[in-house]
Amino acid sequence: MTSPWSEGQVASVATDAGSLAAARTLSASWSDTGHTGTALWGLCQGSGRSPYRTVVDLDGPAFSCSCPSRKFPCKHALGLLLLWSQGRVPDAADFPPFAREWLGRRATRASEPGPPAPPSTAQGKSAERRADRVAAGLDELDLWLTDQIRGGLGSTDTSPAAFDAVAARMVDAQAPGVASALRRLAFTVALRPDWPARLLAEYAKLHLLVVAHRRLPELPEPLRATVRAHVGYPVSTDKVRGEPAVRDRWMVLGSQTTEEKRLFTRKVWLLGRDHGRWALLLDFAHGTPNFANAVPPLGSLVDADLHFYPGAAPLRAQWDAGHGAAEPFTTLPAGGIDPALDAFAHVIGADPWVRSWPVLLGGVTPTVTDEGWLLVDAEGRALPVTGDERNLWTLLGISGGHPVTVCGDWNSEALTPVSVFDRGVVHSLVSATAPSVSTRTAGRRR
C-alpha cells in the first residue's frame, strides 16, 4: 500500500500557488472518495448540478477530472491529494466505473507495442545515409566557423536570424543537437555583456565536436556515445534498457515540467543515497502533462533500478523497476563547495560539451549583494547564483538567513537552484509548469 503523500509532496506537483490555495477550500465538498495502492478517486461538488469526477493515478502521477480547467493537476485533483494526505480517503477494494474506465485506458496505452522494427539490412542502410548527411552538414558547419573566425567577431552577423539559418541547415543534416547549440548562441549575444568571449568559447566547442565526429571510429565507446549524443543521434529505448541496471536508494531532489507548443517535458533530479550518483529523468508528453512513466514525488526515497544512457559522463537515465514503496527521507548526505567543483571538473574532463551538472551544497547561506546572489559556506567561500528572482527570494525566505542544503545545476559560472532542504523537508525552487525557454537571468553579474 502506497503511503499517503505529505502536504509538501502535494505542493510539489501544483502548477501554481493559487491552485493549491483553492484546493485547500474544497475539504468539505468531497463524497464517494476511495483509495487503492495505485489510485485515488472522488466526487467534488462544484457550482453545477453534477459533481466533478476526479481520479489520480499515483504511479504517474497523472490526473483526470471532468471539470473544465486546463491545468494539470486542477484544484480538484490537488484537493483530493490533500484529503488523502490528511488520512481522510478510505481504502477501497475496487474502482468506481468512471475511475476504472480512465485507468483502463492508461493501462492499455502503456501496454500497446510500438511499431515493428524494420529489417536489419534496412536499418543499416538508413544509419549509413544518416551518418553521411550528418558528416556533410558538420563539414559545412566547420567552414562557417572558420569564416566567423577569419572575419573577426566584430564583423559577425549576430542576429538571431543568422544563427537560425545555420541551425536550420543542421536540422536538414539530421544533427538536431548541434542545431540547438547554435540557437542558444543568439541568447548568449543578446544577454551577456561578455558575449565575444563566450561566443568564441562556443565556437571552439562546436569545432571540437566536428573534429571528434570525424574521428568516431578511433574513439573509445563511451566517448563515441557522448559525441553522438551531442550531435543529436537518437538512442533507442532497447539500447538504453540493455545497459546494466544501477540499483540504489534514489532520493527525488527536484522536479519540473516545461511546455512548448503543447509538448510537455518533465525533468526529475535524483541522487543515489548509497553511491552518491546523480541521475536525470526526462519524459515527454504531447497535449497534456500526463506522463507514462511513474516517478515518485519530490522528497521521496525509493529503492529502484535505473538504466543510464551510454556516455563518458552518463547522467540521463530511464526508470526501470522499484523494489518497494516510496517513503520520505529526512536527512541528506553532506556536500560542500569543494567536492561539488571537483566532481564537475571530473565531468568536464570526460565530456567537454556538458553544459551543467547537478550539485548538492550543504551548510550554505543564501546572500544577496550589490553584485548579485551568492551561496556562502561556513569558511566564507561563495558561489554565484542565478535563476528566476522570485525563486531566489523564496530560497532566502526559507533559509531565514541560516545555512541550508541546496540542490541545483552548476555550469562553471553560476548555480541555478532546483530545491532547498531545510528541517527535513525538500522545498521546490522551480515552477511546477513553466515555459521551456526563459530569458530571465536574475542576479547576472555586470
C-alpha positions as CSV (number, residue, x, y, z in Angstrom):
1,M,0.0,0.0,0.0
2,T,1.4,3.4,-1.0
3,S,2.0,5.7,1.9
4,P,0.0,9.0,1.8
5,W,1.9,11.9,0.5
6,S,2.9,14.8,2.7
7,E,1.4,18.3,2.0
8,G,4.9,19.3,0.7
9,Q,4.7,16.5,-1.9
10,V,1.3,17.6,-2.9
11,A,2.6,21.2,-3.3
12,S,5.4,20.0,-5.5
13,V,3.0,18.9,-8.3
14,A,0.8,22.0,-8.1
15,T,1.1,24.3,-11.2
16,D,0.9,27.4,-9.1
17,A,0.2,28.7,-5.6
18,G,-3.3,29.8,-6.5
19,S,-4.4,26.3,-7.5
20,L,-3.0,24.9,-4.2
21,A,-4.8,27.6,-2.2
22,A,-8.1,26.8,-4.0
23,A,-7.6,23.1,-3.3
24,R,-7.5,23.7,0.4
25,T,-11.0,25.2,0.3
26,L,-12.6,22.0,-1.0
27,S,-12.2,19.8,2.0
28,A,-16.0,19.8,2.8
29,S,-17.0,19.2,-0.9
30,W,-16.0,15.6,-1.3
31,S,-18.1,12.4,-1.5
32,D,-17.6,8.8,-2.5
33,T,-13.8,9.0,-2.2
34,G,-11.7,6.0,-2.3
35,H,-8.1,4.7,-2.5
36,T,-6.2,1.7,-3.6
37,G,-2.5,1.1,-3.8
38,T,-2.3,2.9,-7.1
39,A,-5.1,5.4,-7.4
40,L,-7.4,7.9,-5.7
41,W,-10.8,9.0,-6.7
42,G,-13.8,11.0,-5.6
43,L,-16.7,13.3,-6.4
44,C,-16.3,17.0,-5.7
45,Q,-19.4,19.2,-5.7
46,G,-18.9,22.4,-7.5
47,S,-21.4,25.1,-8.6
48,G,-23.1,22.9,-11.1
49,R,-25.7,20.2,-10.5
50,S,-23.3,17.2,-11.2
51,P,-20.2,16.8,-9.1
52,Y,-16.8,16.7,-10.8
53,R,-15.3,13.2,-11.1
54,T,-11.7,13.2,-10.2
55,V,-9.1,10.5,-10.4
56,V,-5.4,10.4,-9.6
57,D,-3.1,7.7,-10.9
58,L,-0.3,7.6,-8.2
59,D,2.0,5.7,-10.5
60,G,2.4,8.7,-12.8
61,P,1.4,10.8,-11.2
62,A,-1.4,11.5,-13.7
63,F,-4.7,13.3,-13.3
64,S,-8.2,13.2,-14.7
65,C,-11.1,15.5,-13.8
66,S,-14.4,16.3,-15.5
67,C,-14.0,20.0,-14.6
68,P,-13.3,22.4,-17.5
69,S,-9.9,23.5,-16.1
70,R,-6.9,23.3,-18.4
71,K,-4.5,23.0,-15.5
72,F,-2.9,19.6,-14.8
73,P,-3.4,18.9,-12.0
74,C,-6.5,21.0,-11.4
75,K,-7.6,22.2,-8.0
76,H,-9.9,19.2,-7.6
77,A,-7.0,16.7,-8.1
78,L,-4.9,18.7,-5.6
79,G,-7.8,18.8,-3.2
80,L,-8.1,15.0,-3.4
81,L,-4.4,14.6,-2.8
82,L,-4.6,16.9,0.2
83,L,-7.6,15.0,1.6
84,W,-5.5,11.8,1.2
85,S,-2.5,13.4,3.0
86,Q,-4.8,14.1,6.0
87,G,-5.9,10.4,6.2
88,R,-9.4,11.2,5.0
89,V,-9.6,9.0,2.0
90,P,-10.7,5.4,2.9
91,D,-9.2,2.3,1.4
92,A,-11.4,0.5,-1.2
93,A,-11.5,-2.9,-2.8
94,D,-12.5,-1.8,-6.3
95,F,-12.7,1.3,-8.5
96,P,-16.0,3.0,-9.4
97,P,-16.8,2.9,-13.2
98,F,-15.5,6.4,-14.0
99,A,-12.1,5.7,-12.4
100,R,-11.9,2.2,-13.8
101,E,-12.5,3.4,-17.4
102,W,-9.8,6.1,-17.3
103,L,-7.3,3.9,-15.5
104,G,-8.0,1.2,-18.0
105,R,-7.3,3.5,-21.0
106,R,-4.0,4.5,-19.4
107,A,-3.0,0.8,-18.9
108,T,-4.0,0.0,-22.5
109,R,-1.8,2.8,-23.9
110,A,1.1,1.8,-21.7
111,S,0.9,-1.9,-22.9
112,E,0.5,-1.2,-26.6
113,P,3.5,-2.4,-28.6
114,G,5.5,0.0,-30.6
115,P,5.8,-0.2,-34.4
116,P,7.6,-3.2,-35.7
117,A,11.3,-2.8,-36.3
118,P,12.4,-2.7,-39.9
119,P,14.7,-5.4,-41.2
120,S,18.3,-5.1,-40.0
121,T,19.6,-4.5,-43.5
122,A,17.2,-1.6,-44.0
123,Q,18.3,-0.3,-40.5
124,G,21.9,-0.5,-41.6
125,K,21.4,1.4,-44.8
126,S,19.3,4.1,-43.1
127,A,22.0,4.6,-40.4
128,E,24.7,4.9,-43.2
129,R,22.7,7.5,-45.0
130,R,22.1,9.5,-41.8
131,A,25.8,9.3,-41.0
132,D,26.7,10.7,-44.4
133,R,24.2,13.5,-44.1
134,V,25.5,14.4,-40.6
135,A,29.1,14.4,-41.8
136,A,28.3,16.6,-44.8
137,G,26.4,19.0,-42.6
138,L,29.2,19.2,-40.0
139,D,31.7,19.9,-42.7
140,E,29.6,22.9,-43.8
141,L,29.5,24.0,-40.2
142,D,33.2,23.8,-39.8
143,L,33.6,26.1,-42.9
144,W,31.1,28.5,-41.4
145,L,33.0,28.5,-38.1
146,T,36.3,29.2,-40.0
147,D,34.7,32.1,-41.8
148,Q,33.5,33.6,-38.5
149,I,37.0,33.5,-37.0
150,R,38.7,34.7,-40.2
151,G,36.4,37.7,-40.5
152,G,36.6,38.5,-36.8
153,L,33.8,38.7,-34.2
154,G,33.4,42.4,-34.8
155,S,32.1,41.8,-38.3
156,T,30.0,38.8,-37.4
157,D,26.3,38.9,-38.1
158,T,25.0,38.1,-34.5
159,S,21.3,38.5,-35.3
160,P,19.0,35.6,-34.3
161,A,18.2,35.1,-38.0
162,A,21.8,34.4,-38.8
163,F,22.1,31.7,-36.2
164,D,18.7,30.3,-37.1
165,A,19.8,29.9,-40.7
166,V,22.8,27.8,-39.8
167,A,20.8,25.8,-37.3
168,A,18.2,25.0,-40.0
169,R,20.9,23.6,-42.1
170,M,21.9,21.3,-39.2
171,V,18.3,20.2,-38.8
172,D,18.4,19.3,-42.5
173,A,21.6,17.4,-41.9
174,Q,19.9,15.4,-39.1
175,A,22.1,16.9,-36.4
176,P,19.5,18.4,-34.0
177,G,21.8,18.6,-31.0
178,V,24.1,20.9,-33.0
179,A,21.1,23.0,-34.1
180,S,20.1,23.6,-30.5
181,A,23.6,24.7,-29.6
182,L,23.6,27.2,-32.5
183,R,20.2,28.7,-31.5
184,R,21.5,29.2,-27.9
185,L,24.2,31.5,-29.3
186,A,21.6,34.2,-30.1
187,F,20.7,34.3,-26.4
188,T,24.4,34.5,-25.5
189,V,24.9,37.5,-27.7
190,A,21.7,39.2,-26.5
191,L,22.0,38.7,-22.8
192,R,25.7,38.6,-21.9
193,P,27.9,41.7,-21.8
194,D,31.0,39.4,-22.3
195,W,29.4,37.8,-25.3
196,P,32.5,37.9,-27.6
197,A,34.5,35.7,-25.2
198,R,31.5,33.4,-24.7
199,L,30.8,33.2,-28.4
200,L,34.5,32.3,-29.1
201,A,34.3,29.6,-26.5
202,E,31.1,28.1,-28.0
203,Y,32.7,28.2,-31.5
204,A,35.6,26.2,-30.1
205,K,33.3,23.6,-28.6
206,L,31.5,23.2,-31.9
207,H,34.8,22.8,-33.8
208,L,35.9,20.2,-31.3
209,L,32.6,18.3,-31.8
210,V,33.1,18.4,-35.6
211,V,36.6,17.0,-35.2
212,A,35.5,14.3,-32.8
213,H,32.7,13.2,-35.1
214,R,35.2,12.8,-37.9
215,R,37.3,10.5,-35.7
216,L,34.4,8.5,-34.3
217,P,35.8,5.1,-35.2
218,E,39.0,5.9,-33.3
219,L,37.2,6.9,-30.0
220,P,36.6,4.6,-27.1
221,E,32.9,3.6,-26.9
222,P,31.8,5.8,-24.0
223,L,33.2,8.9,-25.7
224,R,31.8,7.8,-29.0
225,A,28.4,7.7,-27.4
226,T,28.9,11.1,-25.9
227,V,29.8,12.7,-29.3
228,R,26.8,11.1,-31.0
229,A,24.5,12.3,-28.2
230,H,25.7,15.9,-28.6
231,V,25.3,15.8,-32.3
232,G,21.8,14.5,-31.9
233,Y,21.7,10.9,-32.9
234,P,18.7,9.1,-31.4
235,V,19.2,6.3,-28.8
236,S,16.6,3.6,-28.8
237,T,14.9,2.5,-25.7
238,D,16.0,-1.0,-26.2
239,K,19.7,0.1,-26.3
240,V,19.3,2.0,-23.0
241,R,17.5,-0.9,-21.4
242,G,20.4,-3.0,-22.5
243,E,22.8,-1.0,-20.3
244,P,23.5,-2.6,-16.9
245,A,20.9,-1.6,-14.3
246,V,22.1,0.6,-11.4
247,R,20.3,-0.1,-8.2
248,D,20.3,2.4,-5.4
249,R,18.0,4.2,-2.9
250,W,17.2,7.2,-5.1
251,M,16.2,10.5,-3.5
252,V,13.9,12.8,-5.5
253,L,15.5,16.2,-5.1
254,G,13.8,18.2,-7.9
255,S,11.0,18.0,-10.5
256,Q,10.0,20.4,-13.2
257,T,7.6,20.3,-16.1
258,T,8.1,22.7,-19.0
259,E,5.8,23.2,-22.1
260,E,6.5,24.4,-25.6
261,K,3.9,24.2,-28.3
262,R,1.9,21.6,-26.3
263,L,5.0,19.4,-25.9
264,F,5.5,18.8,-22.1
265,T,8.9,17.9,-20.8
266,R,9.4,16.6,-17.3
267,K,12.8,16.7,-15.6
268,V,13.4,14.8,-12.4
269,W,16.7,15.1,-10.4
270,L,17.7,12.0,-8.4
271,L,20.6,11.4,-6.1
272,G,21.6,7.8,-5.1
273,R,21.8,7.7,-1.3
274,D,24.2,4.8,-1.2
275,H,26.6,5.5,-4.1
276,G,26.2,9.3,-4.4
277,R,25.5,9.1,-8.2
278,W,23.3,11.7,-9.9
279,A,20.6,10.8,-12.4
280,L,18.3,12.9,-14.5
281,L,15.0,11.5,-15.8
282,L,13.5,13.1,-18.9
283,D,9.9,12.3,-20.0
284,F,7.8,13.8,-22.8
285,A,4.1,14.0,-23.4
286,H,2.1,15.8,-26.0
287,G,-1.1,17.7,-25.3
288,T,-1.3,17.2,-21.6
289,P,1.4,16.6,-18.9
290,N,0.2,13.0,-18.3
291,F,3.5,11.1,-18.5
292,A,3.5,7.3,-19.0
293,N,6.5,6.7,-16.7
294,A,5.8,6.6,-12.9
295,V,8.1,8.8,-10.8
296,P,7.8,9.3,-7.0
297,P,7.0,12.8,-5.8
298,L,9.5,15.4,-4.6
299,G,11.1,14.4,-1.2
300,S,10.6,10.7,-1.7
301,L,13.2,7.9,-1.5
302,V,12.7,4.7,-3.4
303,D,14.8,1.6,-3.9
304,A,14.9,1.2,-7.7
305,D,16.8,0.2,-10.8
306,L,17.8,2.8,-13.4
307,H,19.4,2.3,-16.8
308,F,21.7,5.2,-17.9
309,Y,22.1,6.4,-21.4
310,P,25.6,5.5,-22.7
311,G,28.3,8.1,-22.5
312,A,31.6,9.2,-21.0
313,A,29.7,11.0,-18.2
314,P,26.3,9.4,-18.1
315,L,23.5,11.4,-16.4
316,R,20.2,10.9,-18.2
317,A,18.6,7.6,-17.2
318,Q,15.4,5.6,-17.6
319,W,13.4,4.3,-14.7
320,D,13.1,0.5,-14.6
321,A,11.6,-1.1,-11.6
322,G,11.2,-0.3,-7.9
323,H,11.8,-2.6,-5.0
324,G,9.2,-1.4,-2.6
325,A,7.1,1.6,-1.9
326,A,8.5,5.2,-1.9
327,E,9.0,6.8,1.5
328,P,10.1,10.2,2.7
329,F,13.6,11.0,3.8
330,T,14.6,13.5,6.5
331,T,18.4,13.6,6.1
332,L,20.8,14.2,3.3
333,P,24.5,13.3,2.8
334,A,27.0,16.0,3.5
335,G,28.0,18.1,0.5
336,G,30.2,21.1,0.1
337,I,31.6,23.5,-2.5
338,D,35.0,21.8,-2.9
339,P,33.6,18.3,-3.6
340,A,31.0,19.8,-6.0
341,L,33.6,21.7,-8.0
342,D,35.9,18.6,-8.1
343,A,33.1,16.4,-9.4
344,F,32.2,19.0,-12.1
345,A,35.9,19.2,-13.2
346,H,35.9,15.4,-13.5
347,V,32.7,15.5,-15.6
348,I,34.2,18.2,-17.9
349,G,37.3,16.1,-18.3
350,A,35.1,13.2,-19.6
351,D,32.6,15.3,-21.6
352,P,33.9,18.7,-22.6
353,W,30.5,19.6,-24.2
354,V,28.4,19.2,-21.0
355,R,26.7,22.4,-20.0
356,S,25.7,21.8,-16.4
357,W,25.8,19.2,-13.8
358,P,23.8,18.6,-10.6
359,V,25.4,19.5,-7.3
360,L,24.4,19.3,-3.6
361,L,25.7,22.1,-1.4
362,G,25.3,21.6,2.4
363,G,25.7,24.3,5.0
364,V,25.5,27.3,2.6
365,T,23.7,30.6,3.4
366,P,21.8,32.4,0.6
367,T,23.0,36.0,0.4
368,V,22.1,38.9,-1.9
369,T,24.7,41.6,-2.5
370,D,25.1,44.6,-4.9
371,E,26.9,42.2,-7.2
372,G,24.2,39.5,-7.2
373,W,23.1,36.4,-5.4
374,L,25.6,34.1,-3.6
375,L,25.7,30.9,-1.6
376,V,28.3,31.3,1.2
377,D,29.7,28.4,3.2
378,A,31.0,28.5,6.8
379,E,34.5,29.3,5.7
380,G,33.4,32.3,3.7
381,R,33.7,30.8,0.2
382,A,30.9,31.6,-2.2
383,L,29.4,30.6,-5.4
384,P,27.3,32.9,-7.6
385,V,23.6,32.0,-8.1
386,T,21.3,32.7,-11.0
387,G,17.7,32.0,-11.9
388,D,14.2,33.4,-11.6
389,E,14.5,36.1,-9.0
390,R,11.2,35.0,-7.4
391,N,12.7,31.6,-6.7
392,L,15.8,33.1,-5.3
393,W,13.8,35.2,-2.8
394,T,11.9,32.1,-1.9
395,L,15.2,30.4,-1.2
396,L,16.3,33.3,1.0
397,G,12.9,33.3,2.8
398,I,13.1,29.5,3.6
399,S,16.6,29.8,4.9
400,G,15.8,32.8,7.1
401,G,19.5,33.8,6.8
402,H,20.7,30.4,8.2
403,P,22.6,27.6,6.5
404,V,20.6,25.2,4.4
405,T,21.3,22.5,1.8
406,V,20.7,23.5,-1.8
407,C,20.4,21.2,-4.9
408,G,21.0,22.8,-8.2
409,D,22.7,22.8,-11.6
410,W,26.2,24.2,-11.8
411,N,27.5,25.4,-15.2
412,S,31.1,26.6,-14.3
413,E,29.9,30.1,-13.8
414,A,26.8,30.1,-11.6
415,L,24.4,27.7,-9.8
416,T,20.7,27.5,-10.7
417,P,18.9,26.3,-7.6
418,V,16.4,23.4,-8.1
419,S,15.4,22.8,-4.5
420,V,16.3,23.6,-0.9
421,F,16.4,21.1,2.0
422,D,15.6,22.5,5.4
423,R,14.5,20.8,8.6
424,G,13.9,17.5,6.9
425,V,11.7,18.9,4.1
426,V,12.6,19.4,0.4
427,H,11.1,22.6,-1.0
428,S,11.0,23.1,-4.8
429,L,12.6,26.2,-6.2
430,V,11.4,25.7,-9.8
431,S,8.0,26.3,-11.2
432,A,5.9,23.1,-11.5
433,T,5.0,24.0,-15.0
434,A,6.9,26.7,-16.9
435,P,7.8,27.8,-20.4
436,S,10.7,25.8,-21.7
437,V,12.7,28.8,-22.7
438,S,13.4,31.7,-20.3
439,T,15.5,34.7,-20.8
440,R,15.4,35.8,-17.2
441,T,18.8,35.9,-15.7
442,A,18.3,37.3,-12.2
443,G,21.5,38.1,-10.4
444,R,23.6,38.3,-13.5
445,R,26.9,40.0,-12.9
446,R,27.5,43.2,-14.6
